[in-house]
Amino acid sequence: MSRSTQPNDGLTGLRPVVTPPPFGVMPNAAHQDALGFMKADTFALAVVEFDDQGRCYDRAQLDKVSDRVETMRTGREDVILLLFVHGWKHDARSDDPNLSSFRVVLAQTAAYERSSAATAGGAPRPVMGIFVGWRGLTAYGPSDIVADTTFWGRQAAGHRVAVGSVRELFGRLRHYRNSRLKNGGAPLLVIAGHSFGGMIVYSALAQSLIESASAPVETVIAAFADLVVLANPAIEGARYLPIYDLVSSPAFKGRTNVQLPVFVCVQATNDQPVGTFFPIGNFANRLEEATIGGLEERCVTHAIGFIDEFRTHKIAGPDGNAPFVLTPPQIEQADPFWVVAAAKAVIDGHSGIWQAPFLSFLKALVFQQVARSQATTIAAASLNDAIVARSEKEPGTGGNLADFAKEIGL
């Protein structure tokens, strides 16, 4: 069971760290109290946890976050909201490595927002994080052997979480963001998930993403969040086929507009659980489900990131002064739906997502959105007008994502 040292960011409110026995099963219970948004030196953080059936362990966790978000909406507050759903072998323990790494990203986002606001001559927006916890870790031992056996059971639990009360949380955030945009505000919402957490995010947001890809306009309207990021998502490629059919159509490929991505899926090429265990566990589906053609057949058993036809990008490790090498390298592209194959130097295996090259890539994507949304407020008559107007703002940086990351010191 992995543990980490907590960052020195001034955050108060998390439960004291408890050292568990060397073998055991994590209880089906919350790890944090219902405190709403806890304060750190430069950001705020809330933890919302869901049980194996997708319900809140403690309804007050979700209610306090919902009340704060509604207050922001009615009070016309613009904030940067980052949400992360952890994956397999993790939960919301105070010393969980995913929670600790998320806190670091929040602090760095707050620092970039202050810098960006100073350059633009405006006031920095508050940065607020929401860490979505669920029972990704059940049985454990001193090595990964015990936890490895829980892959398929936790996959099933993740599916239940994906259709549970997490959708209420996402819906409340969407309502806040879109209300502020419609009224000329400058909010920012980024939703990310790893492993089965990526599956939870995609399952909950798939309809909105398909609607975005199907809109017959030059700018793809990101009607739910400004950016959705999945890292090593454990979800069948068949679920992505509706988007693939849209973005590979002649009409979509004929688009001339370029824009920031609205959806980014990054898959490590050496991810054994998703690359090997996942197809084995889904093999029965291949025997039972009717498919049309070889692509659809593979999509029933293989995850999104392991379908060659879906891949739009590759990302390699540092090269010279570049913190990573993205191919193609442009920040803004005609297709805002990215499926990226990541080399070992960027993401090592299933859980190695917190390596420096991937973090640089992730923060470059987020900080581009920060700069774009911070540039000006938007006076628009409708939500669509607001999002299109935002997409046309100049982020004030070069056209190469790795160059941008190097420029701001990532």
C-alpha positions as CSV (number, residue, x, y, z in Angstrom):
1,M,0.0,0.0,0.0
2,S,1.6,3.3,-1.1
3,R,1.9,6.2,1.2
4,S,3.5,9.7,0.8
5,T,4.8,12.7,2.8
6,Q,2.2,15.5,2.8
7,P,3.2,18.7,1.1
8,N,4.1,21.7,3.2
9,D,1.3,23.9,1.8
10,G,-0.4,25.0,5.0
11,L,-3.5,22.8,4.5
12,T,-5.5,22.1,7.6
13,G,-8.5,19.9,8.2
14,L,-7.4,16.4,6.9
15,R,-7.6,13.6,9.4
16,P,-4.3,12.6,11.1
17,V,-2.4,9.9,9.3
18,V,-3.0,6.4,10.6
19,T,-0.6,3.6,10.0
20,P,-2.6,0.5,9.0
21,P,-1.5,-3.1,9.7
22,P,0.7,-4.8,7.0
23,F,-2.2,-6.9,5.8
24,G,-5.8,-6.1,5.7
25,V,-8.9,-4.9,3.9
26,M,-9.8,-1.2,3.8
27,P,-13.2,-0.5,5.4
28,N,-16.1,0.7,3.3
29,A,-16.1,4.0,5.1
30,A,-15.1,7.6,4.6
31,H,-11.5,8.6,5.3
32,Q,-12.2,12.3,5.8
33,D,-14.6,14.5,7.7
34,A,-17.3,16.7,6.1
35,L,-15.5,20.0,6.2
36,G,-16.3,21.5,2.8
37,F,-13.4,23.4,1.4
38,M,-10.4,23.3,3.7
39,K,-7.9,26.2,3.5
40,A,-4.2,26.0,2.5
41,D,-1.8,28.8,2.0
42,T,-2.8,29.5,-1.7
43,F,-5.7,27.2,-2.5
44,A,-8.8,25.5,-1.0
45,L,-9.4,21.7,-1.1
46,A,-12.5,19.6,-0.5
47,V,-12.7,15.8,-0.3
48,V,-16.0,14.1,-1.4
49,E,-16.1,10.3,-1.0
50,F,-18.4,7.6,-2.4
51,D,-19.1,4.1,-1.3
52,D,-19.1,0.8,-3.4
53,Q,-22.7,1.6,-4.6
54,G,-21.8,5.1,-5.7
55,R,-23.5,6.9,-2.7
56,C,-21.9,9.4,-0.4
57,Y,-20.5,7.9,2.8
58,D,-21.4,11.2,4.4
59,R,-23.9,13.3,2.6
60,A,-22.6,16.4,4.4
61,Q,-19.4,16.2,2.3
62,L,-21.3,16.7,-0.9
63,D,-23.8,19.1,0.6
64,K,-21.1,21.5,1.9
65,V,-19.3,21.6,-1.4
66,S,-22.6,22.1,-3.3
67,D,-23.6,24.9,-0.9
68,R,-20.3,26.7,-1.5
69,V,-20.5,26.3,-5.3
70,E,-24.1,27.7,-5.3
71,T,-22.9,30.6,-3.2
72,M,-20.2,31.3,-5.8
73,R,-22.8,31.2,-8.5
74,T,-25.2,33.6,-6.9
75,G,-22.4,35.8,-5.6
76,R,-20.9,35.9,-9.1
77,E,-17.5,34.7,-8.0
78,D,-15.1,33.5,-10.6
79,V,-12.8,30.6,-9.5
80,I,-10.6,28.0,-10.9
81,L,-12.0,24.6,-10.1
82,L,-9.8,21.5,-10.5
83,L,-11.4,18.1,-9.8
84,F,-9.5,14.8,-9.7
85,V,-10.9,11.2,-9.4
86,H,-8.3,8.7,-8.2
87,G,-8.0,5.2,-9.5
88,W,-7.3,1.6,-8.5
89,K,-5.3,1.0,-5.3
90,H,-6.0,4.5,-4.0
91,D,-8.5,6.2,-1.7
92,A,-8.9,9.5,0.2
93,R,-6.4,8.7,3.1
94,S,-4.6,11.8,4.2
95,D,-1.2,10.3,3.0
96,D,-2.4,8.8,-0.2
97,P,0.1,9.7,-2.9
98,N,-2.6,10.9,-5.4
99,L,-4.0,13.3,-2.8
100,S,-0.6,14.7,-2.0
101,S,0.3,15.1,-5.7
102,F,-3.0,16.8,-6.4
103,R,-2.2,19.3,-3.7
104,V,1.1,20.1,-5.4
105,V,-0.7,20.7,-8.7
106,L,-3.2,23.0,-6.9
107,A,-0.5,25.1,-5.4
108,Q,1.4,25.4,-8.7
109,T,-1.9,26.4,-10.4
110,A,-2.5,29.1,-7.9
111,A,1.1,30.4,-8.4
112,Y,0.6,30.5,-12.2
113,E,-2.8,32.3,-11.8
114,R,-1.2,35.0,-9.7
115,S,1.5,35.5,-12.3
116,S,-1.0,35.5,-15.2
117,A,-3.3,37.9,-13.4
118,A,-0.4,40.3,-12.6
119,T,0.6,40.3,-16.3
120,A,-3.0,41.0,-17.4
121,G,-3.4,43.7,-14.7
122,G,-6.3,41.9,-13.0
123,A,-7.0,40.2,-9.6
124,P,-6.1,36.5,-9.3
125,R,-9.0,34.1,-9.0
126,P,-9.2,31.7,-6.1
127,V,-8.0,28.1,-6.9
128,M,-10.2,25.4,-5.5
129,G,-9.7,21.6,-5.7
130,I,-12.1,18.7,-5.3
131,F,-10.6,15.3,-4.6
132,V,-13.1,12.5,-5.4
133,G,-12.5,9.5,-3.2
134,W,-13.9,6.0,-3.6
135,R,-12.8,2.5,-2.5
136,G,-10.1,1.9,-5.1
137,L,-8.1,0.1,-2.5
138,T,-9.6,-2.9,-0.7
139,A,-7.4,-5.9,0.1
140,Y,-3.7,-5.0,0.5
141,G,-0.4,-6.4,1.7
142,P,3.3,-5.5,2.0
143,S,3.7,-5.9,-1.8
144,D,1.3,-5.3,-4.7
145,I,0.5,-9.0,-5.1
146,V,-2.6,-8.9,-2.9
147,A,-3.9,-5.7,-4.3
148,D,-3.3,-6.9,-7.9
149,T,-6.0,-9.5,-7.4
150,T,-8.7,-6.9,-6.8
151,F,-8.5,-5.4,-10.4
152,W,-11.8,-6.8,-11.7
153,G,-13.7,-6.3,-8.5
154,R,-12.6,-2.7,-8.3
155,Q,-13.5,-2.3,-12.0
156,A,-17.1,-3.3,-11.2
157,A,-17.1,-0.9,-8.2
158,G,-15.9,1.9,-10.4
159,H,-18.8,1.3,-12.8
160,R,-21.2,1.6,-9.9
161,V,-19.6,4.8,-8.7
162,A,-19.7,6.2,-12.3
163,V,-23.5,6.1,-12.3
164,G,-24.0,7.2,-8.7
165,S,-24.0,10.5,-6.9
166,V,-20.7,11.6,-8.5
167,R,-22.9,12.7,-11.4
168,E,-24.7,15.1,-9.0
169,L,-21.4,16.6,-8.1
170,F,-20.4,17.0,-11.7
171,G,-23.8,18.5,-12.5
172,R,-23.5,21.2,-9.8
173,L,-20.1,22.2,-11.1
174,R,-21.4,22.3,-14.7
175,H,-24.3,24.5,-13.6
176,Y,-21.9,26.9,-11.8
177,R,-19.5,27.2,-14.8
178,N,-22.1,27.7,-17.4
179,S,-24.1,30.2,-15.3
180,R,-21.0,32.3,-14.8
181,L,-20.0,32.1,-18.5
182,K,-23.5,33.1,-19.6
183,N,-23.3,36.1,-17.3
184,G,-20.0,37.3,-18.6
185,G,-17.8,35.7,-16.0
186,A,-14.4,34.0,-16.2
187,P,-14.6,30.7,-14.4
188,L,-12.5,27.6,-15.2
189,L,-13.4,24.0,-14.7
190,V,-11.0,21.1,-15.3
191,I,-12.0,17.5,-14.5
192,A,-9.4,14.7,-14.5
193,G,-9.3,11.0,-13.6
194,H,-6.8,8.2,-13.5
195,S,-7.3,4.5,-14.1
196,F,-10.8,3.5,-13.0
197,G,-11.1,7.1,-12.0
198,G,-10.7,8.0,-15.6
199,M,-13.5,5.5,-16.4
200,I,-15.7,7.2,-13.8
201,V,-15.1,10.6,-15.4
202,Y,-15.7,9.4,-18.9
203,S,-18.8,7.4,-18.1
204,A,-20.3,10.4,-16.3
205,L,-19.4,12.9,-19.0
206,A,-19.7,10.8,-22.2
207,Q,-23.0,12.3,-23.3
208,S,-21.7,15.8,-23.0
209,L,-18.5,15.0,-24.9
210,I,-20.4,13.3,-27.7
211,E,-22.7,16.4,-28.0
212,S,-19.6,18.6,-28.2
213,A,-18.2,16.6,-31.0
214,S,-21.5,16.6,-32.9
215,A,-22.1,20.3,-32.9
216,P,-22.0,21.6,-36.5
217,V,-19.9,24.6,-35.8
218,E,-16.3,25.7,-36.5
219,T,-15.6,25.8,-32.7
220,V,-16.3,22.7,-30.6
221,I,-18.4,23.8,-27.7
222,A,-17.1,22.3,-24.4
223,A,-20.4,22.5,-22.7
224,F,-19.5,20.7,-19.5
225,A,-15.9,21.5,-18.5
226,D,-13.2,23.5,-20.2
227,L,-10.9,20.5,-20.2
228,V,-11.4,16.8,-19.4
229,V,-8.2,14.7,-18.9
230,L,-8.0,11.0,-18.5
231,A,-4.7,9.2,-17.6
232,N,-4.5,5.5,-18.2
233,P,-8.3,5.2,-18.2
234,A,-9.6,1.6,-17.7
235,I,-12.6,1.9,-20.0
236,E,-13.5,0.0,-23.2
237,G,-12.7,1.6,-26.5
238,A,-16.2,0.8,-27.6
239,R,-17.4,3.6,-25.3
240,Y,-15.3,6.1,-27.4
241,L,-16.4,4.9,-30.8
242,P,-19.3,7.5,-31.0
243,I,-16.7,10.3,-30.7
244,Y,-14.3,8.6,-33.0
245,D,-17.0,8.2,-35.7
246,L,-17.7,12.0,-35.4
247,V,-14.1,13.3,-35.4
248,S,-13.0,11.0,-38.2
249,S,-15.9,12.0,-40.5
250,P,-15.1,14.1,-43.6
251,A,-17.1,17.0,-42.3
252,F,-15.1,17.2,-39.0
253,K,-11.8,16.7,-40.7
254,G,-12.6,19.6,-43.0
255,R,-12.7,22.0,-40.0
256,T,-10.3,25.0,-40.4
257,N,-10.6,26.4,-36.9
258,V,-7.9,25.5,-34.4
259,Q,-8.5,25.5,-30.7
260,L,-7.3,24.3,-27.3
261,P,-8.2,20.6,-26.6
262,V,-11.4,19.9,-24.8
263,F,-10.6,16.2,-24.1
264,V,-7.2,14.6,-23.6
265,C,-6.7,10.9,-23.0
266,V,-3.1,9.9,-22.2
267,Q,-2.1,6.2,-22.2
268,A,1.2,4.7,-21.1
269,T,2.4,2.2,-23.7
270,N,3.8,0.0,-20.9
271,D,0.6,0.0,-18.8
272,Q,0.3,-3.8,-18.0
273,P,-3.0,-3.7,-16.0
274,V,-4.9,-1.8,-18.8
275,G,-2.9,-3.2,-21.7
276,T,-3.0,-6.9,-20.5
277,F,-5.3,-7.5,-17.6
278,F,-8.1,-5.4,-19.0
279,P,-8.4,-7.3,-22.3
280,I,-8.2,-10.7,-20.5
281,G,-11.0,-9.6,-18.1
282,N,-13.2,-8.4,-21.0
283,F,-12.6,-11.4,-23.3
284,A,-16.0,-12.9,-22.4
285,N,-17.6,-9.8,-23.8
286,R,-15.9,-10.5,-27.2
287,L,-17.6,-13.9,-27.3
288,E,-21.0,-12.7,-26.2
289,E,-21.4,-9.4,-27.9
290,A,-22.1,-9.0,-31.6
291,T,-19.7,-6.6,-33.4
292,I,-19.3,-5.2,-36.9
293,G,-15.7,-5.3,-38.2
294,G,-12.3,-5.7,-36.6
295,L,-12.1,-2.3,-35.0
296,E,-15.3,-2.7,-33.1
297,E,-14.3,-6.2,-32.1
298,R,-11.0,-4.9,-30.6
299,C,-12.9,-2.0,-28.9
300,V,-15.0,-4.5,-26.9
301,T,-11.9,-5.9,-25.1
302,H,-9.3,-3.1,-25.3
303,A,-9.1,0.2,-23.5
304,I,-9.4,3.6,-25.3
305,G,-5.7,4.3,-25.2
306,F,-4.7,0.9,-26.8
307,I,-6.8,1.3,-30.0
308,D,-4.3,2.5,-32.7
309,E,-7.0,4.1,-34.8
310,F,-7.9,6.5,-31.9
311,R,-4.4,7.8,-31.3
312,T,-3.8,11.4,-32.4
313,H,-0.5,12.1,-30.6
314,K,2.6,10.7,-29.1
315,I,4.5,12.1,-26.2
316,A,8.1,11.3,-25.4
317,G,10.4,12.3,-22.5
318,P,12.7,15.3,-22.2
319,D,14.9,16.2,-25.2
320,G,17.5,18.9,-24.7
321,N,15.8,21.8,-22.9
322,A,12.3,20.6,-23.7
323,P,10.5,19.0,-20.7
324,F,8.7,16.6,-23.1
325,V,8.3,16.1,-26.8
326,L,4.7,16.1,-28.1
327,T,4.0,15.0,-31.7
328,P,2.3,16.9,-33.3
329,P,3.4,19.8,-31.0
330,Q,0.9,22.5,-31.5
331,I,-1.1,23.9,-28.6
332,E,-4.2,24.6,-30.7
333,Q,-5.3,22.0,-33.3
334,A,-8.3,21.4,-35.5
335,D,-9.2,18.2,-33.6
336,P,-9.7,19.1,-29.9
337,F,-10.1,15.4,-29.0
338,W,-6.6,14.0,-28.2
339,V,-5.7,10.4,-27.5
340,V,-2.0,10.4,-26.7
341,A,0.4,7.5,-26.5
342,A,2.9,8.1,-23.7
343,A,6.4,6.7,-23.6
344,K,7.8,5.1,-20.4
345,A,9.8,8.3,-19.6
346,V,6.5,10.2,-19.4
347,I,4.2,7.7,-17.7
348,D,5.8,4.5,-16.4
349,G,3.3,1.8,-16.2
350,H,-0.2,2.1,-14.7
351,S,0.4,4.2,-11.7
352,G,3.5,6.2,-12.7
353,I,1.6,9.3,-13.7
354,W,3.3,11.8,-11.3
355,Q,6.6,11.8,-13.2
356,A,8.0,15.2,-14.1
357,P,7.4,15.0,-17.9
358,F,3.8,14.1,-17.6
359,L,3.2,16.7,-14.9
360,S,4.8,19.3,-17.1
361,F,2.5,18.3,-20.0
362,L,-0.5,18.3,-17.7
363,K,0.2,21.7,-16.2
364,A,1.0,23.2,-19.6
365,L,-2.5,22.1,-20.7
366,V,-4.1,23.5,-17.6
367,F,-2.1,26.7,-17.5
368,Q,-3.1,27.4,-21.2
369,Q,-6.7,27.2,-20.1
370,V,-5.9,29.5,-17.1
371,A,-4.3,32.1,-19.4
372,R,-7.1,31.9,-21.9
373,S,-9.9,32.2,-19.3
374,Q,-8.1,34.9,-17.3
375,A,-7.4,37.2,-20.3
376,T,-10.8,38.9,-20.2
377,T,-14.3,38.5,-19.0
378,I,-16.8,37.6,-21.7
379,A,-19.9,39.7,-22.4
380,A,-22.2,37.2,-24.3
381,A,-25.8,36.7,-24.9
382,S,-25.7,32.9,-24.6
383,L,-23.5,30.1,-23.3
384,N,-22.4,29.1,-26.8
385,D,-21.4,32.7,-27.6
386,A,-19.4,32.8,-24.4
387,I,-17.5,29.6,-25.0
388,V,-16.8,30.5,-28.7
389,A,-15.6,34.0,-27.6
390,R,-13.3,32.4,-25.0
391,S,-11.9,30.0,-27.6
392,E,-11.0,32.9,-29.8
393,K,-9.0,34.8,-27.2
394,E,-5.2,34.8,-27.6
395,P,-3.5,33.0,-24.8
396,G,-0.4,35.1,-25.3
397,T,2.0,32.2,-25.8
398,G,3.8,30.4,-28.6
399,G,2.2,27.7,-30.7
400,N,4.2,24.8,-29.3
401,L,3.0,23.2,-26.1
402,A,6.5,22.1,-25.0
403,D,7.9,25.5,-25.7
404,F,5.2,27.1,-23.6
405,A,6.0,24.6,-20.7
406,K,9.7,25.5,-21.0
407,E,8.9,29.3,-21.1
408,I,7.1,29.2,-17.8
409,G,9.6,26.9,-16.1
410,L,7.8,23.6,-16.0
